[in-house]
Amino acid sequence: MNPIYKRWYDHDPLLLEVVELLKNYQEELKSQAELFLIKIEEKVSKEAIEKFYELVKPVNGNRWYDYDPIISRTVELLRVVPPDVQRACAEHFINALKEMGVEYESPNLKK
């Protein structure tokens, strides 16, 4: 039986970590979020992303990620893609941090 998760990203510790990183370091990680969006746009199109975002964004955004359009689009896209794509995106995100020279060890990942 699958456990019931409180939030959509709780099912994967790595995805949880990326969402927490984005939440806590929005300005510092904005360039990674922009790269993520560019890669998605290359696969589906910028228009499709914009159309999707217009459908899902709340009218009175009060979530932590609603205040920045780049972070908001990134989190919303992560939310709706299949779990295997979420995992791959999270892995790429963490690897990109390491390539930038950020020494990072997730406190959420069990060894």
N, C-alpha and C positions, 0 to 999 in steps of 0.2 A: 504494500500500500504506500502510495506517495504521501509524504508529509505536506501539509498545507502551509504555504509560505505567506507571510504577512505582506511582503512587497514583491513586485514582479522580478526583481533582481536578486532575491535572497536564495534562489535555487543553485547559484554557482558562486563559490567564494571569490573567484577571480573577477567575475562581473560585479559583484558587490564591492570589491576593492576599487575597481575603476569608477563606479558611480560615486563612491565616497571620496576618491581623489578629485573627481570633477567638482564635487560639492565643496570640498575644503580648499581647493587650489584653482578656482575657476580662471582667474586672470593668468596664472602661470601656465595652465594647460590649454588655454584657448587655442593656441596654434596647433596642438595635436587634434583638438576637436575639429578645427577647420580642415586639416588634412583628411580626417575621417569623412567629413562631408564631401570633399572633393572626390575622394575615391568612390563614394556611393553615387555621386552625380555622374561619374564616368560610366557607371554600370546602368543607371536608370534614366537619368536626365535631371537637370536642375528644375525644370518645370514640374516634373513628377514629385520631386521633393517639396517644392513650394506648395503644390496642390494638396499633398498629404498633410503638410504642416498646418495649412489653413483649416483643414478638417479637424485636426486633433487639438490644436492649441486652445486653451480655455479663454473665455472672454475676459474674465478678471483673474489673470494668472497670479496665483498666490503660492505656488510651489517654489522651492529654492531655485530651480533651474529656469523658471519662467521669466526671470528678469534680464536674461541675456539671450538674444536670439540664436547665437551660435551654439551655446551650451544647451539651450532648449531643444533645438533641432537634433542635436547629437543624442541627447537622452531619449527623446521621443522615437527616433529611429532605432536606437538600441532596444527600446521597449517592445517594438512590434515585430522585429525580425525573429526567425526561429532560434531556439536555444543553441543550436550548433553554430549559427552565425554570430550570435551574441558572444559565445565563447571565443570564436576566432577573432572577433573584433577586440575583445578584452586582451587576448594574448598579444595581438599586434600593438595595442596601446602600451602595454607594459614593456614590450620589447623596444618600442620607439623611445620610451623614457630611458631605458638602459643605453641605447645607442646615443642619446643626447648626453650621456655621462652621469645620469641620475642613478645613484646607487639606491636601489629600492628593494626592500624585502617586505612582502605583505604580512601584516600581523593577523590577517584573516585566514590565511592558508595553513592547513594542518599538514605537518610533515609526517 
